[in-house]
């Protein structure tokens, strides 16, 4: 697959076959993720890959509760989006694997360290998602775990105390016949200014 094709095929997938991604493939994806650039070569990422059904179900239940609370707080009342999200969050769209990316924190770090770490980890996550497309996998980046009570509860489930959650990616084999929700991308002249 050509790189441009990989970029064009990457979409958030919300319906998966109930089939685990083999561990050697997950290891290869994480290895590719760690090839991303990182500020000062800190490589601040730590990947936790959920491969255990009981843990996955516990996390899924946590996410569904968070989503329902979030939906009540938002003013967006798009029923189509709500239905898609509700179906996805109830069991992670059937995906059997979730990857959580945490950041190593250090005491007395300089003010620029955390923003640089966030950018570095975002690069690693993008590597992971693009490499997943090449392997015939789909991904969906989830931000709902971040912040407050839900992040603490997730830390309890995963037994993580000292690290900061940055992102979570649901990963698996897209359901046969699944058509991703294609959203309009801004036109180049809306986002590019030559000076």
N, C-alpha and C positions, 0 to 999 in steps of 0.2 A: 504494500500500500504506500502510495506517495504521501509525503508529509502534508501537503496541502489538503489531500483527501482526508487524512486523519483529523486535521483541524476542522474541516467542514462537517465531518461525521460526528464530532463530539457534541452531544446534547445531554441534558439531564434525563436520565432514564428512571422511570418510577414504577415499572412493572418488570419483574424478573422471573426466570425459571427457578423453581425451588431446588437449586443445585449449587453445592459449594464450589468455590474456586479452589483448584488444587493448590496445596501449599507451595510447591516449586514455582508456580506462576505468581503467587502473592509475593514470594521472596524476590523474584525477578523484578516485579513492579516496584517494590520498596527500594531495591538496589538502584533502579533507574531514577526513582524520586531523589535519592541521595546524591545523584550526579548534578543536581541543580546548583546554581551559584548561591553562595551564602556570604553575607557581609563579614569581613575579617576572617573568613573561613571558619566561623563559629560552629557551623553545622548544628543549629540549635534544636533540631527535630528529634522526637522520639515517637515511633509508630507503635500503636497497640492494635493488633488485628484480632477482631472477634471472629472466632471459628467454632465457638461452642453454642449450640442451639439454646440451651437454658439461659445463658448470659444474653444472647441475642434477643430472646423473647422478653427478658426482664428489661432490657434497654428499650425495646420497641414499645412496651407498655408505658415506660417513663416518657418517651417521646410523644406518644399519643396524648397523654395528659397535658404535657407542655403545649402541644399544638392547640388543643381545645381551649386552654387558657389564653393563649396568644390570639386566637381567632376572635374571642370575645372582646379583647382589648383593641383590636384594629377596627377601622371604619370601612375596610374593604369588604363588600358583601357580594362579590362575584360568586354565584352559586356553582358555576362550572369549575372554577379554580378550587373552591372549597371542597367539592366532591372529589376531585383528583387528589388533593392533599390529604383528605380524610382517608381515602382508600390506601394511599401510600403509607401514611403514618401508622395505620393500625397494625401493619406487620412488615414495615420497610419494603413494601411492594413485593414481598416474597423473597427478597435477597437474603442470602444466608451468611454474608460476610459484611462487616463494618470495619472501617479503618479509622481510628482516632489519632490525630496528630497533636502531640503535646510539645510544649516548649520547656527546655531546661531553664529554670530561673536561678539566678545567682544573687547573693546578698550584695548590697551596695553597688549595683550595676549603674553605669553612666546613663543619663537620660536618653541618649541616642540608641542604646542597645536594644530595647524592646521593639521600637518601630522597625529597626533593621532586621531583627529576628522574624517579625511578622511577615515582612516582604520576602525574606529567604524561604520561610515555610510555605508561603503562597506559591513561590516558584517550584518547590518540591511537589506540592499538591498538583499543580498543573502538569508537571512531568508525569506523575502517576496517572492522571486522568487521560492524557494523550496516549501513553503507552498501553493503557487498558483498551482503548479503541483498537489499536493494532492487534491485540490478542483476542478480539471479538467480544470484549466485555463492555458493560455499560456502568456508568457511575452517576451518582447524584450527591453533590456537595450539600451538606446540611448545616445551617447555622443555629438551629433552634436549641442545641445543647448548650450554647455559650451563655454564660452569665447566671449569677444568683443561685437560687435553690436547685435548679435542674443540674447545673454544672457540679455542685457539691454532691448531689445524689448520684450522678454518674461516677464521680470520683470514688464514692463509697462502694458502688457496684464493682468498679475496676480495681479498687484498693490503691488509688493514686491520691497522694496528699500534697506533694511538694511541687508538682509541675502544673503548668497553665495550659488548659485546653485552647487550641487555636482553630482546629477544624475537624470535621468528620465527613467521611465519604462512604456512602453505601455502594457496594460493588457486587456485580454478579453478571450472569448471562441474561441479556434482554429477552423478555418473553417473545416467543415467535409471533410475528404479526403486529407487535407493538409499534405504535406510531408516536414518537415523542412530541411533546408540545413545543412547536417551533414559535419562538417569539421574535418580533421584529427587532433587528439590530439597527442602531443608529447609522445613518449614512456617513460616509467618510468625511464629507464637508461639515458635518456637525461636530466631529471630534478631532479634526486635524487642522491646525493653523500653522502655516509656514511664516517664519519671521525673517 
